[in-house]
Amino acid sequence: MRDRLEVYNRQTAPLIDYYSAKGKLRSVDGMAEIGEVTRQIEGVLAEF
């Protein structure tokens, strides 16, 4: 777990700032009900 978090912080987390700065970051509430998550993802994909 510790190694996975280290990799996330080093490789994945910086992408949040990168795509946010470009106005391309979209968030989805993964803790919502499955149907709601699906609707949110569909909404994000519809933007493209």
N, C-alpha and C positions, 0 to 999 in steps of 0.2 A: 504494500500500500504506500509506504513511504517513497519508494522508487517511482511509482506511478504518479504521485503528486508532484514529485520533483520534475518529471518529464512534462507534466501538464503546465507547471509554472514556467518552465523554460521554453517550451515549444508552442503550446496552445494558447495560454493566457495572453501573450503579446498580440495575438490576432484580434482580440476583442478591441483593443485600442486602434489597431491598424484599420479595421473595417469600419469602426465607429467614426474615425476621422474622415473617411471617404464617404460617409453617409450611407453605407451599404449594410450596416449591422441591423438585423431584425431579431427580436427576442420572442420566445414562445414560453409560456408558463408550463413547464413539464410536470408540475405537481397538480395541475387541473385534471378534471375528469377526461378520460380518453377521447370522448367525442369532442370536447372543447379543445383539447390539444390538436386534434385532427383539423378542426375548423380554423384554428390559428395558423397551422402550417399551410393549409390550403389558401388562406388569405395572403400569407407571405408569398407563396408561389404564384398567386394570381397577379402580384405586382410585376412579375417578370414576363 
